[in-house]
């Protein structure tokens, strides 16, 4: 009788042959098992989306030399005299 009680109380009988076997609670399964599969699928779909949309980044439009020159002049990096000289040089190069 003691051996049977020992097995019952220490998980021998109740874990393997008791009513918990049909409920799957004795083996560590629960309501969260299907949730793990759903979470895995969501992570997989988001990852694939990021991989495929990341490769379609837009190329930056080419900025002309005149636009860059205008920006530098507007920021005060060059003087008006430097601006006019550089603009003449750019126009010479673009006519070739």
Beta strands, then each sheet from edge to edge (+ up, - down):
end
